[in-house]
């Protein structure tokens, strides 16, 4: 999760796509102009080859501060953790 957050901060689209599970990965990815301000992992749990991470990311979009609260699902695919999907939570 932290590596994907860092990839968003740095605009590393290739890394983001490589760490997305093939069954849910978008064909391509275009990042919006966002200033990422911080990440707080609230909960992480692993059970075999599946895992969930609940986090809050702080960001600024067009000068307005926002928070993204999500529970993300991951699965280990060929020995590497890949992002499946996430459920957004209201704050």
PyMOL Python script that loads the backbone (N, CA, C, O; Angstrom):
from pymol import cmd

cmd.read_pdbstr("""\
ATOM      1  N   UNK A   1       0.827  -1.188   0.000  1.00  0.00           N
ATOM      2  CA  UNK A   1       0.000   0.000   0.000  1.00  0.00           C
ATOM      3  C   UNK A   1       0.870   1.250   0.000  1.00  0.00           C
ATOM      4  O   UNK A   1       0.638   2.182  -0.770  1.00  0.00           O
ATOM      5  N   UNK A   2       1.854   1.257   0.856  1.00  0.00           N
ATOM      6  CA  UNK A   2       2.713   2.450   0.922  1.00  0.00           C
ATOM      7  C   UNK A   2       3.453   2.679  -0.395  1.00  0.00           C
ATOM      8  O   UNK A   2       3.650   3.821  -0.812  1.00  0.00           O
ATOM      9  N   UNK A   3       3.856   1.599  -1.042  1.00  0.00           N
ATOM     10  CA  UNK A   3       4.575   1.768  -2.303  1.00  0.00           C
ATOM     11  C   UNK A   3       3.633   2.317  -3.384  1.00  0.00           C
ATOM     12  O   UNK A   3       4.066   3.102  -4.228  1.00  0.00           O
ATOM     13  N   UNK A   4       2.367   1.921  -3.372  1.00  0.00           N
ATOM     14  CA  UNK A   4       1.416   2.462  -4.351  1.00  0.00           C
ATOM     15  C   UNK A   4       1.129   3.928  -4.056  1.00  0.00           C
ATOM     16  O   UNK A   4       1.007   4.727  -4.984  1.00  0.00           O
ATOM     17  N   UNK A   5       1.020   4.295  -2.790  1.00  0.00           N
ATOM     18  CA  UNK A   5       0.845   5.710  -2.440  1.00  0.00           C
ATOM     19  C   UNK A   5       2.036   6.515  -2.952  1.00  0.00           C
ATOM     20  O   UNK A   5       1.859   7.570  -3.562  1.00  0.00           O
ATOM     21  N   UNK A   6       3.243   6.022  -2.706  1.00  0.00           N
ATOM     22  CA  UNK A   6       4.444   6.710  -3.188  1.00  0.00           C
ATOM     23  C   UNK A   6       4.438   6.840  -4.704  1.00  0.00           C
ATOM     24  O   UNK A   6       4.869   7.860  -5.243  1.00  0.00           O
ATOM     25  N   UNK A   7       3.952   5.815  -5.394  1.00  0.00           N
ATOM     26  CA  UNK A   7       3.878   5.866  -6.856  1.00  0.00           C
ATOM     27  C   UNK A   7       2.889   6.945  -7.316  1.00  0.00           C
ATOM     28  O   UNK A   7       3.134   7.626  -8.311  1.00  0.00           O
ATOM     29  N   UNK A   8       1.784   7.099  -6.599  1.00  0.00           N
ATOM     30  CA  UNK A   8       0.857   8.189  -6.925  1.00  0.00           C
ATOM     31  C   UNK A   8       1.534   9.539  -6.712  1.00  0.00           C
ATOM     32  O   UNK A   8       1.417  10.435  -7.548  1.00  0.00           O
ATOM     33  N   UNK A   9       2.240   9.684  -5.598  1.00  0.00           N
ATOM     34  CA  UNK A   9       2.932  10.945  -5.296  1.00  0.00           C
ATOM     35  C   UNK A   9       3.923  11.285  -6.410  1.00  0.00           C
ATOM     36  O   UNK A   9       4.015  12.436  -6.837  1.00  0.00           O
ATOM     37  N   UNK A  10       4.660  10.283  -6.874  1.00  0.00           N
ATOM     38  CA  UNK A  10       5.717  10.492  -7.863  1.00  0.00           C
ATOM     39  C   UNK A  10       5.229  10.393  -9.312  1.00  0.00           C
ATOM     40  O   UNK A  10       5.992  10.639 -10.246  1.00  0.00           O
ATOM     41  N   UNK A  11       3.960  10.034  -9.492  1.00  0.00           N
ATOM     42  CA  UNK A  11       3.404   9.917 -10.842  1.00  0.00           C
ATOM     43  C   UNK A  11       3.920   8.720 -11.618  1.00  0.00           C
ATOM     44  O   UNK A  11       4.058   8.789 -12.840  1.00  0.00           O
ATOM     45  N   UNK A  12       4.206   7.621 -10.926  1.00  0.00           N
ATOM     46  CA  UNK A  12       4.770   6.424 -11.559  1.00  0.00           C
ATOM     47  C   UNK A  12       3.657   5.507 -12.072  1.00  0.00           C
ATOM     48  O   UNK A  12       3.326   4.501 -11.445  1.00  0.00           O
ATOM     49  N   UNK A  13       3.100   5.866 -13.196  1.00  0.00           N
ATOM     50  CA  UNK A  13       1.961   5.139 -13.768  1.00  0.00           C
ATOM     51  C   UNK A  13       2.316   3.684 -14.059  1.00  0.00           C
ATOM     52  O   UNK A  13       1.516   2.790 -13.781  1.00  0.00           O
ATOM     53  N   UNK A  14       3.506   3.432 -14.616  1.00  0.00           N
ATOM     54  CA  UNK A  14       3.898   2.053 -14.935  1.00  0.00           C
ATOM     55  C   UNK A  14       3.906   1.170 -13.686  1.00  0.00           C
ATOM     56  O   UNK A  14       3.472   0.018 -13.736  1.00  0.00           O
ATOM     57  N   UNK A  15       4.394   1.704 -12.575  1.00  0.00           N
ATOM     58  CA  UNK A  15       4.414   0.934 -11.320  1.00  0.00           C
ATOM     59  C   UNK A  15       2.989   0.668 -10.843  1.00  0.00           C
ATOM     60  O   UNK A  15       2.673  -0.447 -10.430  1.00  0.00           O
ATOM     61  N   UNK A  16       2.129   1.683 -10.896  1.00  0.00           N
ATOM     62  CA  UNK A  16       0.750   1.501 -10.458  1.00  0.00           C
ATOM     63  C   UNK A  16       0.064   0.407 -11.272  1.00  0.00           C
ATOM     64  O   UNK A  16      -0.612  -0.453 -10.708  1.00  0.00           O
ATOM     65  N   UNK A  17       0.232   0.434 -12.588  1.00  0.00           N
ATOM     66  CA  UNK A  17      -0.387  -0.594 -13.431  1.00  0.00           C
ATOM     67  C   UNK A  17       0.216  -1.972 -13.166  1.00  0.00           C
ATOM     68  O   UNK A  17      -0.500  -2.973 -13.200  1.00  0.00           O
ATOM     69  N   UNK A  18       1.510  -2.035 -12.904  1.00  0.00           N
ATOM     70  CA  UNK A  18       2.170  -3.320 -12.641  1.00  0.00           C
ATOM     71  C   UNK A  18       1.726  -3.928 -11.312  1.00  0.00           C
ATOM     72  O   UNK A  18       1.800  -5.144 -11.140  1.00  0.00           O
ATOM     73  N   UNK A  19       1.265  -3.105 -10.373  1.00  0.00           N
ATOM     74  CA  UNK A  19       0.844  -3.607  -9.061  1.00  0.00           C
ATOM     75  C   UNK A  19      -0.679  -3.713  -8.951  1.00  0.00           C
ATOM     76  O   UNK A  19      -1.213  -3.894  -7.857  1.00  0.00           O
ATOM     77  N   UNK A  20      -1.363  -3.604 -10.063  1.00  0.00           N
ATOM     78  CA  UNK A  20      -2.819  -3.765 -10.134  1.00  0.00           C
ATOM     79  C   UNK A  20      -3.092  -5.179 -10.601  1.00  0.00           C
ATOM     80  O   UNK A  20      -2.463  -5.634 -11.556  1.00  0.00           O
ATOM     81  N   UNK A  21      -4.003  -5.886  -9.967  1.00  0.00           N
ATOM     82  CA  UNK A  21      -4.323  -7.253 -10.380  1.00  0.00           C
ATOM     83  C   UNK A  21      -4.868  -7.229 -11.810  1.00  0.00           C
ATOM     84  O   UNK A  21      -5.682  -6.366 -12.139  1.00  0.00           O
ATOM     85  N   UNK A  22      -4.434  -8.161 -12.663  1.00  0.00           N
ATOM     86  CA  UNK A  22      -4.862  -8.159 -14.060  1.00  0.00           C
ATOM     87  C   UNK A  22      -6.383  -8.186 -14.256  1.00  0.00           C
ATOM     88  O   UNK A  22      -6.885  -7.676 -15.258  1.00  0.00           O
ATOM     89  N   UNK A  23      -7.112  -8.771 -13.313  1.00  0.00           N
ATOM     90  CA  UNK A  23      -8.571  -8.885 -13.471  1.00  0.00           C
ATOM     91  C   UNK A  23      -9.301  -7.557 -13.270  1.00  0.00           C
ATOM     92  O   UNK A  23     -10.447  -7.419 -13.698  1.00  0.00           O
ATOM     93  N   UNK A  24      -8.661  -6.584 -12.630  1.00  0.00           N
ATOM     94  CA  UNK A  24      -9.330  -5.302 -12.361  1.00  0.00           C
ATOM     95  C   UNK A  24      -8.535  -4.102 -12.858  1.00  0.00           C
ATOM     96  O   UNK A  24      -8.982  -2.964 -12.719  1.00  0.00           O
ATOM     97  N   UNK A  25      -7.370  -4.342 -13.434  1.00  0.00           N
ATOM     98  CA  UNK A  25      -6.505  -3.239 -13.868  1.00  0.00           C
ATOM     99  C   UNK A  25      -7.129  -2.481 -15.040  1.00  0.00           C
ATOM    100  O   UNK A  25      -7.681  -3.088 -15.958  1.00  0.00           O
ATOM    101  N   UNK A  26      -7.038  -1.147 -15.000  1.00  0.00           N
ATOM    102  CA  UNK A  26      -7.498  -0.377 -16.160  1.00  0.00           C
ATOM    103  C   UNK A  26      -6.510  -0.577 -17.315  1.00  0.00           C
ATOM    104  O   UNK A  26      -5.343  -0.894 -17.086  1.00  0.00           O
ATOM    105  N   UNK A  27      -6.968  -0.394 -18.529  1.00  0.00           N
ATOM    106  CA  UNK A  27      -6.080  -0.533 -19.679  1.00  0.00           C
ATOM    107  C   UNK A  27      -4.943   0.468 -19.648  1.00  0.00           C
ATOM    108  O   UNK A  27      -3.804   0.144 -19.981  1.00  0.00           O
ATOM    109  N   UNK A  28      -5.263   1.688 -19.246  1.00  0.00           N
ATOM    110  CA  UNK A  28      -4.241   2.705 -19.047  1.00  0.00           C
ATOM    111  C   UNK A  28      -4.693   3.578 -17.887  1.00  0.00           C
ATOM    112  O   UNK A  28      -5.791   3.400 -17.361  1.00  0.00           O
ATOM    113  N   UNK A  29      -3.871   4.494 -17.501  1.00  0.00           N
ATOM    114  CA  UNK A  29      -4.150   5.293 -16.319  1.00  0.00           C
ATOM    115  C   UNK A  29      -3.648   6.706 -16.556  1.00  0.00           C
ATOM    116  O   UNK A  29      -2.513   6.914 -16.986  1.00  0.00           O
ATOM    117  N   UNK A  30      -4.497   7.661 -16.275  1.00  0.00           N
ATOM    118  CA  UNK A  30      -4.110   9.060 -16.363  1.00  0.00           C
ATOM    119  C   UNK A  30      -4.302   9.673 -14.981  1.00  0.00           C
ATOM    120  O   UNK A  30      -5.400   9.630 -14.425  1.00  0.00           O
ATOM    121  N   UNK A  31      -3.247  10.235 -14.435  1.00  0.00           N
ATOM    122  CA  UNK A  31      -3.319  10.816 -13.098  1.00  0.00           C
ATOM    123  C   UNK A  31      -3.736  12.279 -13.186  1.00  0.00           C
ATOM    124  O   UNK A  31      -3.233  13.037 -14.015  1.00  0.00           O
ATOM    125  N   UNK A  32      -4.645  12.652 -12.332  1.00  0.00           N
ATOM    126  CA  UNK A  32      -5.099  14.036 -12.252  1.00  0.00           C
ATOM    127  C   UNK A  32      -4.072  14.858 -11.477  1.00  0.00           C
ATOM    128  O   UNK A  32      -3.319  14.310 -10.672  1.00  0.00           O
ATOM    129  N   UNK A  33      -4.036  16.161 -11.712  1.00  0.00           N
ATOM    130  CA  UNK A  33      -3.093  17.001 -10.954  1.00  0.00           C
ATOM    131  C   UNK A  33      -3.520  17.095  -9.479  1.00  0.00           C
ATOM    132  O   UNK A  33      -4.453  17.817  -9.126  1.00  0.00           O
ATOM    133  N   UNK A  34      -2.821  16.358  -8.656  1.00  0.00           N
ATOM    134  CA  UNK A  34      -3.129  16.269  -7.227  1.00  0.00           C
ATOM    135  C   UNK A  34      -1.834  16.451  -6.452  1.00  0.00           C
ATOM    136  O   UNK A  34      -0.789  15.945  -6.862  1.00  0.00           O
ATOM    137  N   UNK A  35      -1.893  17.163  -5.345  1.00  0.00           N
ATOM    138  CA  UNK A  35      -0.747  17.245  -4.439  1.00  0.00           C
ATOM    139  C   UNK A  35      -1.058  16.350  -3.252  1.00  0.00           C
ATOM    140  O   UNK A  35      -1.954  16.634  -2.456  1.00  0.00           O
ATOM    141  N   UNK A  36      -0.305  15.270  -3.147  1.00  0.00           N
ATOM    142  CA  UNK A  36      -0.499  14.324  -2.057  1.00  0.00           C
ATOM    143  C   UNK A  36       0.235  14.850  -0.825  1.00  0.00           C
ATOM    144  O   UNK A  36       1.389  15.269  -0.914  1.00  0.00           O
ATOM    145  N   UNK A  37      -0.446  14.827   0.328  1.00  0.00           N
ATOM    146  CA  UNK A  37       0.088  15.437   1.548  1.00  0.00           C
ATOM    147  C   UNK A  37       0.438  14.454   2.648  1.00  0.00           C
ATOM    148  O   UNK A  37       1.189  14.800   3.559  1.00  0.00           O
ATOM    149  N   UNK A  38      -0.086  13.235   2.588  1.00  0.00           N
ATOM    150  CA  UNK A  38       0.229  12.276   3.644  1.00  0.00           C
ATOM    151  C   UNK A  38      -0.649  11.047   3.603  1.00  0.00           C
ATOM    152  O   UNK A  38      -1.738  11.047   3.028  1.00  0.00           O
ATOM    153  N   UNK A  39      -0.146  10.000   4.229  1.00  0.00           N
ATOM    154  CA  UNK A  39      -0.844   8.715   4.290  1.00  0.00           C
ATOM    155  C   UNK A  39      -0.831   8.209   5.719  1.00  0.00           C
ATOM    156  O   UNK A  39       0.208   8.207   6.379  1.00  0.00           O
ATOM    157  N   UNK A  40      -1.988   7.780   6.189  1.00  0.00           N
ATOM    158  CA  UNK A  40      -2.095   7.135   7.497  1.00  0.00           C
ATOM    159  C   UNK A  40      -2.762   5.777   7.294  1.00  0.00           C
ATOM    160  O   UNK A  40      -3.914   5.705   6.865  1.00  0.00           O
ATOM    161  N   UNK A  41      -2.043   4.711   7.601  1.00  0.00           N
ATOM    162  CA  UNK A  41      -2.608   3.369   7.524  1.00  0.00           C
ATOM    163  C   UNK A  41      -3.307   3.105   8.853  1.00  0.00           C
ATOM    164  O   UNK A  41      -2.684   3.131   9.915  1.00  0.00           O
ATOM    165  N   UNK A  42      -4.608   2.851   8.775  1.00  0.00           N
ATOM    166  CA  UNK A  42      -5.413   2.638   9.976  1.00  0.00           C
ATOM    167  C   UNK A  42      -5.452   1.175  10.393  1.00  0.00           C
ATOM    168  O   UNK A  42      -5.523   0.855  11.580  1.00  0.00           O
ATOM    169  N   UNK A  43      -5.404   0.289   9.398  1.00  0.00           N
ATOM    170  CA  UNK A  43      -5.515  -1.139   9.691  1.00  0.00           C
ATOM    171  C   UNK A  43      -4.972  -1.914   8.494  1.00  0.00           C
ATOM    172  O   UNK A  43      -5.214  -1.546   7.344  1.00  0.00           O
ATOM    173  N   UNK A  44      -4.252  -2.969   8.769  1.00  0.00           N
ATOM    174  CA  UNK A  44      -3.773  -3.871   7.718  1.00  0.00           C
ATOM    175  C   UNK A  44      -3.900  -5.288   8.232  1.00  0.00           C
ATOM    176  O   UNK A  44      -3.557  -5.577   9.378  1.00  0.00           O
ATOM    177  N   UNK A  45      -4.394  -6.172   7.378  1.00  0.00           N
ATOM    178  CA  UNK A  45      -4.586  -7.567   7.772  1.00  0.00           C
ATOM    179  C   UNK A  45      -4.262  -8.462   6.582  1.00  0.00           C
ATOM    180  O   UNK A  45      -4.663  -8.193   5.450  1.00  0.00           O
ATOM    181  N   UNK A  46      -3.535  -9.517   6.865  1.00  0.00           N
ATOM    182  CA  UNK A  46      -3.162 -10.484   5.847  1.00  0.00           C
ATOM    183  C   UNK A  46      -3.676 -11.854   6.266  1.00  0.00           C
ATOM    184  O   UNK A  46      -3.555 -12.247   7.427  1.00  0.00           O
ATOM    185  N   UNK A  47      -4.253 -12.579   5.306  1.00  0.00           N
ATOM    186  CA  UNK A  47      -4.708 -13.948   5.547  1.00  0.00           C
ATOM    187  C   UNK A  47      -4.291 -14.779   4.343  1.00  0.00           C
ATOM    188  O   UNK A  47      -4.997 -14.824   3.336  1.00  0.00           O
ATOM    189  N   UNK A  48      -3.148 -15.432   4.452  1.00  0.00           N
ATOM    190  CA  UNK A  48      -2.634 -16.204   3.325  1.00  0.00           C
ATOM    191  C   UNK A  48      -2.235 -15.297   2.183  1.00  0.00           C
ATOM    192  O   UNK A  48      -1.360 -14.444   2.334  1.00  0.00           O
ATOM    193  N   UNK A  49      -2.876 -15.478   1.042  1.00  0.00           N
ATOM    194  CA  UNK A  49      -2.568 -14.673  -0.142  1.00  0.00           C
ATOM    195  C   UNK A  49      -3.553 -13.537  -0.357  1.00  0.00           C
ATOM    196  O   UNK A  49      -3.621 -12.983  -1.454  1.00  0.00           O
ATOM    197  N   UNK A  50      -4.317 -13.178   0.669  1.00  0.00           N
ATOM    198  CA  UNK A  50      -5.261 -12.061   0.581  1.00  0.00           C
ATOM    199  C   UNK A  50      -4.966 -11.073   1.704  1.00  0.00           C
ATOM    200  O   UNK A  50      -4.493 -11.453   2.774  1.00  0.00           O
ATOM    201  N   UNK A  51      -5.250  -9.812   1.447  1.00  0.00           N
ATOM    202  CA  UNK A  51      -5.019  -8.802   2.468  1.00  0.00           C
ATOM    203  C   UNK A  51      -5.910  -7.597   2.261  1.00  0.00           C
ATOM    204  O   UNK A  51      -6.394  -7.342   1.158  1.00  0.00           O
ATOM    205  N   UNK A  52      -6.119  -6.865   3.333  1.00  0.00           N
ATOM    206  CA  UNK A  52      -6.858  -5.601   3.271  1.00  0.00           C
ATOM    207  C   UNK A  52      -6.050  -4.536   3.998  1.00  0.00           C
ATOM    208  O   UNK A  52      -5.347  -4.809   4.972  1.00  0.00           O
ATOM    209  N   UNK A  53      -6.174  -3.314   3.491  1.00  0.00           N
ATOM    210  CA  UNK A  53      -5.528  -2.172   4.117  1.00  0.00           C
ATOM    211  C   UNK A  53      -6.541  -1.039   4.160  1.00  0.00           C
ATOM    212  O   UNK A  53      -7.083  -0.638   3.130  1.00  0.00           O
ATOM    213  N   UNK A  54      -6.796  -0.522   5.369  1.00  0.00           N
ATOM    214  CA  UNK A  54      -7.645   0.652   5.514  1.00  0.00           C
ATOM    215  C   UNK A  54      -6.724   1.836   5.749  1.00  0.00           C
ATOM    216  O   UNK A  54      -5.824   1.781   6.588  1.00  0.00           O
ATOM    217  N   UNK A  55      -6.957   2.907   5.001  1.00  0.00           N
ATOM    218  CA  UNK A  55      -6.068   4.061   5.089  1.00  0.00           C
ATOM    219  C   UNK A  55      -6.829   5.367   4.885  1.00  0.00           C
ATOM    220  O   UNK A  55      -7.948   5.386   4.371  1.00  0.00           O
ATOM    221  N   UNK A  56      -6.196   6.443   5.298  1.00  0.00           N
ATOM    222  CA  UNK A  56      -6.649   7.796   4.988  1.00  0.00           C
ATOM    223  C   UNK A  56      -5.479   8.504   4.322  1.00  0.00           C
ATOM    224  O   UNK A  56      -4.388   8.585   4.887  1.00  0.00           O
ATOM    225  N   UNK A  57      -5.712   9.012   3.127  1.00  0.00           N
ATOM    226  CA  UNK A  57      -4.711   9.797   2.411  1.00  0.00           C
ATOM    227  C   UNK A  57      -5.191  11.244   2.374  1.00  0.00           C
ATOM    228  O   UNK A  57      -6.361  11.517   2.107  1.00  0.00           O
ATOM    229  N   UNK A  58      -4.277  12.157   2.645  1.00  0.00           N
ATOM    230  CA  UNK A  58      -4.596  13.583   2.576  1.00  0.00           C
ATOM    231  C   UNK A  58      -4.049  14.123   1.258  1.00  0.00           C
ATOM    232  O   UNK A  58      -2.939  13.783   0.848  1.00  0.00           O
ATOM    233  N   UNK A  59      -4.838  14.965   0.605  1.00  0.00           N
ATOM    234  CA  UNK A  59      -4.433  15.504  -0.684  1.00  0.00           C
ATOM    235  C   UNK A  59      -5.020  16.890  -0.887  1.00  0.00           C
ATOM    236  O   UNK A  59      -5.923  17.320  -0.169  1.00  0.00           O
ATOM    237  N   UNK A  60      -4.485  17.571  -1.879  1.00  0.00           N
ATOM    238  CA  UNK A  60      -4.988  18.889  -2.249  1.00  0.00           C
ATOM    239  C   UNK A  60      -5.279  18.854  -3.749  1.00  0.00           C
ATOM    240  O   UNK A  60      -4.417  18.513  -4.559  1.00  0.00           O
ATOM    241  N   UNK A  61      -6.528  19.219  -4.101  1.00  0.00           N
ATOM    242  CA  UNK A  61      -6.963  19.261  -5.496  1.00  0.00           C
ATOM    243  C   UNK A  61      -7.443  20.674  -5.786  1.00  0.00           C
ATOM    244  O   UNK A  61      -8.365  21.169  -5.138  1.00  0.00           O
ATOM    245  N   UNK A  62      -6.815  21.321  -6.760  1.00  0.00           N
ATOM    246  CA  UNK A  62      -7.155  22.698  -7.127  1.00  0.00           C
ATOM    247  C   UNK A  62      -7.200  23.598  -5.900  1.00  0.00           C
ATOM    248  O   UNK A  62      -8.097  24.428  -5.754  1.00  0.00           O
ATOM    249  N   UNK A  63      -6.215  23.420  -5.019  1.00  0.00           N
ATOM    250  CA  UNK A  63      -6.094  24.254  -3.833  1.00  0.00           C
ATOM    251  C   UNK A  63      -6.980  23.876  -2.661  1.00  0.00           C
ATOM    252  O   UNK A  63      -6.896  24.497  -1.601  1.00  0.00           O
ATOM    253  N   UNK A  64      -7.825  22.876  -2.829  1.00  0.00           N
ATOM    254  CA  UNK A  64      -8.737  22.471  -1.757  1.00  0.00           C
ATOM    255  C   UNK A  64      -8.254  21.193  -1.102  1.00  0.00           C
ATOM    256  O   UNK A  64      -7.987  20.201  -1.780  1.00  0.00           O
ATOM    257  N   UNK A  65      -8.141  21.218   0.218  1.00  0.00           N
ATOM    258  CA  UNK A  65      -7.716  20.042   0.977  1.00  0.00           C
ATOM    259  C   UNK A  65      -8.839  19.006   0.991  1.00  0.00           C
ATOM    260  O   UNK A  65     -10.013  19.338   1.156  1.00  0.00           O
ATOM    261  N   UNK A  66      -8.447  17.743   0.814  1.00  0.00           N
ATOM    262  CA  UNK A  66      -9.400  16.636   0.840  1.00  0.00           C
ATOM    263  C   UNK A  66      -8.771  15.454   1.557  1.00  0.00           C
ATOM    264  O   UNK A  66      -7.562  15.406   1.785  1.00  0.00           O
ATOM    265  N   UNK A  67      -9.630  14.502   1.904  1.00  0.00           N
ATOM    266  CA  UNK A  67      -9.170  13.252   2.511  1.00  0.00           C
ATOM    267  C   UNK A  67      -9.829  12.096   1.772  1.00  0.00           C
ATOM    268  O   UNK A  67     -11.016  12.141   1.449  1.00  0.00           O
ATOM    269  N   UNK A  68      -9.049  11.073   1.515  1.00  0.00           N
ATOM    270  CA  UNK A  68      -9.571   9.855   0.901  1.00  0.00           C
ATOM    271  C   UNK A  68      -9.459   8.744   1.938  1.00  0.00           C
ATOM    272  O   UNK A  68      -8.362   8.407   2.382  1.00  0.00           O
ATOM    273  N   UNK A  69     -10.592   8.182   2.317  1.00  0.00           N
ATOM    274  CA  UNK A  69     -10.637   7.088   3.288  1.00  0.00           C
ATOM    275  C   UNK A  69     -11.099   5.859   2.526  1.00  0.00           C
ATOM    276  O   UNK A  69     -12.203   5.839   1.982  1.00  0.00           O
ATOM    277  N   UNK A  70     -10.260   4.838   2.485  1.00  0.00           N
ATOM    278  CA  UNK A  70     -10.557   3.661   1.673  1.00  0.00           C
ATOM    279  C   UNK A  70     -10.103   2.393   2.384  1.00  0.00           C
ATOM    280  O   UNK A  70      -9.120   2.390   3.124  1.00  0.00           O
ATOM    281  N   UNK A  71     -10.838   1.327   2.142  1.00  0.00           N
ATOM    282  CA  UNK A  71     -10.387  -0.012   2.495  1.00  0.00           C
ATOM    283  C   UNK A  71     -10.078  -0.717   1.181  1.00  0.00           C
ATOM    284  O   UNK A  71     -10.972  -0.957   0.369  1.00  0.00           O
ATOM    285  N   UNK A  72      -8.805  -1.048   0.980  1.00  0.00           N
ATOM    286  CA  UNK A  72      -8.340  -1.655  -0.263  1.00  0.00           C
ATOM    287  C   UNK A  72      -8.147  -3.151  -0.073  1.00  0.00           C
ATOM    288  O   UNK A  72      -7.724  -3.607   0.989  1.00  0.00           O
ATOM    289  N   UNK A  73      -8.464  -3.911  -1.124  1.00  0.00           N
ATOM    290  CA  UNK A  73      -8.240  -5.352  -1.116  1.00  0.00           C
ATOM    291  C   UNK A  73      -7.050  -5.668  -2.016  1.00  0.00           C
ATOM    292  O   UNK A  73      -6.919  -5.132  -3.116  1.00  0.00           O
ATOM    293  N   UNK A  74      -6.191  -6.550  -1.520  1.00  0.00           N
ATOM    294  CA  UNK A  74      -5.006  -6.988  -2.246  1.00  0.00           C
ATOM    295  C   UNK A  74      -4.980  -8.504  -2.283  1.00  0.00           C
ATOM    296  O   UNK A  74      -5.552  -9.170  -1.421  1.00  0.00           O
ATOM    297  N   UNK A  75      -4.309  -9.042  -3.294  1.00  0.00           N
ATOM    298  CA  UNK A  75      -4.084 -10.483  -3.383  1.00  0.00           C
ATOM    299  C   UNK A  75      -2.662 -10.691  -3.887  1.00  0.00           C
ATOM    300  O   UNK A  75      -2.154  -9.930  -4.711  1.00  0.00           O
ATOM    301  N   UNK A  76      -2.042 -11.733  -3.374  1.00  0.00           N
ATOM    302  CA  UNK A  76      -0.690 -12.067  -3.845  1.00  0.00           C
ATOM    303  C   UNK A  76      -0.841 -12.814  -5.175  1.00  0.00           C
ATOM    304  O   UNK A  76      -1.502 -13.850  -5.249  1.00  0.00           O
ATOM    305  N   UNK A  77      -0.220 -12.269  -6.211  1.00  0.00           N
ATOM    306  CA  UNK A  77      -0.316 -12.824  -7.557  1.00  0.00           C
ATOM    307  C   UNK A  77       1.106 -13.061  -8.060  1.00  0.00           C
ATOM    308  O   UNK A  77       1.877 -12.120  -8.245  1.00  0.00           O
ATOM    309  N   UNK A  78       1.442 -14.341  -8.280  1.00  0.00           N
ATOM    310  CA  UNK A  78       2.793 -14.718  -8.709  1.00  0.00           C
ATOM    311  C   UNK A  78       3.854 -14.161  -7.765  1.00  0.00           C
ATOM    312  O   UNK A  78       4.897 -13.672  -8.199  1.00  0.00           O
ATOM    313  N   UNK A  79       3.565 -14.245  -6.458  1.00  0.00           N
ATOM    314  CA  UNK A  79       4.522 -13.835  -5.439  1.00  0.00           C
ATOM    315  C   UNK A  79       4.561 -12.352  -5.135  1.00  0.00           C
ATOM    316  O   UNK A  79       5.372 -11.911  -4.320  1.00  0.00           O
ATOM    317  N   UNK A  80       3.696 -11.570  -5.777  1.00  0.00           N
ATOM    318  CA  UNK A  80       3.723 -10.118  -5.604  1.00  0.00           C
ATOM    319  C   UNK A  80       2.331  -9.625  -5.216  1.00  0.00           C
ATOM    320  O   UNK A  80       1.333 -10.071  -5.782  1.00  0.00           O
ATOM    321  N   UNK A  81       2.262  -8.698  -4.246  1.00  0.00           N
ATOM    322  CA  UNK A  81       0.974  -8.154  -3.839  1.00  0.00           C
ATOM    323  C   UNK A  81       0.422  -7.253  -4.938  1.00  0.00           C
ATOM    324  O   UNK A  81       1.122  -6.384  -5.457  1.00  0.00           O
ATOM    325  N   UNK A  82      -0.844  -7.473  -5.284  1.00  0.00           N
ATOM    326  CA  UNK A  82      -1.496  -6.667  -6.310  1.00  0.00           C
ATOM    327  C   UNK A  82      -2.826  -6.135  -5.783  1.00  0.00           C
ATOM    328  O   UNK A  82      -3.528  -6.804  -5.025  1.00  0.00           O
ATOM    329  N   UNK A  83      -3.146  -4.931  -6.200  1.00  0.00           N
ATOM    330  CA  UNK A  83      -4.374  -4.237  -5.796  1.00  0.00           C
ATOM    331  C   UNK A  83      -5.553  -4.796  -6.571  1.00  0.00           C
ATOM    332  O   UNK A  83      -5.498  -4.896  -7.797  1.00  0.00           O
ATOM    333  N   UNK A  84      -6.626  -5.164  -5.866  1.00  0.00           N
ATOM    334  CA  UNK A  84      -7.849  -5.651  -6.500  1.00  0.00           C
ATOM    335  C   UNK A  84      -8.837  -4.492  -6.670  1.00  0.00           C
ATOM    336  O   UNK A  84      -9.199  -4.125  -7.787  1.00  0.00           O
ATOM    337  N   UNK A  85      -9.261  -3.930  -5.542  1.00  0.00           N
ATOM    338  CA  UNK A  85     -10.215  -2.824  -5.571  1.00  0.00           C
ATOM    339  C   UNK A  85     -10.274  -2.191  -4.187  1.00  0.00           C
ATOM    340  O   UNK A  85      -9.609  -2.635  -3.250  1.00  0.00           O
ATOM    341  N   UNK A  86     -11.085  -1.142  -4.083  1.00  0.00           N
ATOM    342  CA  UNK A  86     -11.207  -0.464  -2.805  1.00  0.00           C
ATOM    343  C   UNK A  86     -12.616   0.053  -2.584  1.00  0.00           C
ATOM    344  O   UNK A  86     -13.346   0.360  -3.527  1.00  0.00           O
ATOM    345  N   UNK A  87     -12.975   0.138  -1.316  1.00  0.00           N
ATOM    346  CA  UNK A  87     -14.276   0.682  -0.919  1.00  0.00           C
ATOM    347  C   UNK A  87     -14.024   2.036  -0.260  1.00  0.00           C
ATOM    348  O   UNK A  87     -13.323   2.125   0.749  1.00  0.00           O
ATOM    349  N   UNK A  88     -14.601   3.088  -0.839  1.00  0.00           N
ATOM    350  CA  UNK A  88     -14.460   4.433  -0.293  1.00  0.00           C
ATOM    351  C   UNK A  88     -15.392   4.605   0.902  1.00  0.00           C
ATOM    352  O   UNK A  88     -16.512   4.094   0.905  1.00  0.00           O
ATOM    353  N   UNK A  89     -14.924   5.326   1.911  1.00  0.00           N
ATOM    354  CA  UNK A  89     -15.708   5.620   3.099  1.00  0.00           C
ATOM    355  C   UNK A  89     -15.881   7.129   3.201  1.00  0.00           C
ATOM    356  O   UNK A  89     -14.952   7.879   2.902  1.00  0.00           O
ATOM    357  N   UNK A  90     -17.044   7.576   3.615  1.00  0.00           N
ATOM    358  CA  UNK A  90     -17.255   9.005   3.846  1.00  0.00           C
ATOM    359  C   UNK A  90     -16.579   9.442   5.129  1.00  0.00           C
ATOM    360  O   UNK A  90     -16.487   8.676   6.088  1.00  0.00           O
ATOM    361  N   UNK A  91     -16.109  10.669   5.141  1.00  0.00           N
ATOM    362  CA  UNK A  91     -15.474  11.206   6.364  1.00  0.00           C
ATOM    363  C   UNK A  91     -16.305  12.331   6.911  1.00  0.00           C
ATOM    364  O   UNK A  91     -15.951  12.920   7.932  1.00  0.00           O
TER     365      UNK A  91
END
""", "prot")
cmd.dss("prot")
cmd.show_as("cartoon", "prot")
cmd.util.cbc("prot")
cmd.orient("prot")
